[in-house]
Amino acid sequence: MQPSHLNPPIGSTIEDIDTPCLLLDLDIFEANVRQISDYCSSHGLAWRPHAKSHKCPDIAHKIISAGAIGLTCAKLGEAEVMAEAGIRDLLIANPLASPIKVRRLAALREVADPIVLVDHADHVGILAASLPPSRPVRVLIEIDIGMNRCGVQPGGPAVTLAQLIAATPALEFAGIMGYEGHLLMVEDPTEKQQRIAASIGLLAETKLALDESGIPCPIVSAGGTGSFEITALQPGLTELQAGGGIFMDLLYRELCHVDCLDYALTILAAVTSRPAADRAIIDAGRKTMNQEMHIPEIKGRDDLRIKGLSAEHGVLEVTSGPGPRIGEKIQIIPGYGDFTTVLHDRFYCLRNGRLEAIWPLTARGRLD
């Protein structure tokens, strides 16, 4: 049984919600979801957003109701949670490299329609050894379009791998995927556009090579939040995976220069100590928020900035005026939402300042 303080009554204000915790402004969240969904639709693209940013079936259903065709899941465990919640179309964006995982995939195929990723012939062999031909699993080939992480080389090597997949009864070749993540933070807008066009162009060239070899390529998937407005303009794509923009954060705004979305997610913290006039301590540290990608910022307070984080303490610098009192609650904009949400068990969802729902991060910890 959960402690009662974790489940304040619906209709509560933030003064009734204990700290530290995640707050989600539903009006802003819904506006962000509409913005991304409409942008994809207006450019003739499907939207298959990443669930790693939220790990929450309640949010997944909201996104799908707004037009998403399914989800991209970072791990098989995440997909299993979403399938249990009734979501069928699930792209698993990490290759499965063991018989244990393929046996789990076979069970998942009984209740959902997953898509798996490969970039090597060995992946095909591992999948074929444990999957029944009676229920083929869709497969995408990941193409290395410049990030130098996973991925087969564009063009001929991808065609060769696709031919192997097409000849494997337990598998169904469904298309290709790439990620232009190495270009999200290119500072100059013209250079960013040009480099993304060249990177995504490798996917278009590979699709053409597949078509010419007689292998249909129905899915061409790419696109992160930090580049989705540019990536959507590139020819050859069929879908975008941008997911973190439903929350928005400082990394996307200040380092990726995405300004069409607003901050829906905040961390609610309380001031626990005022040891000096120029210093305040809050009950939110590194176990509550992440500062690796971008330091978080205090929302709506010009007189405060985060000076540093330890495990369970946040140190605020009071830059002007008297600063906050002990017990005062403040909201903090995450530096990077993906690394922040996974530190929490639930979203406290507000509308017009009142608690409307509490949504659990059911897939939190599913790194398997």
Order of alpha helices (4+ residues) and beta strands (2+ residues): beta-alpha-beta-alpha-beta-alpha-beta-alpha-beta-alpha-beta-alpha-beta-alpha-beta-alpha-beta-beta-beta-beta-beta-beta-beta-alpha-beta-beta
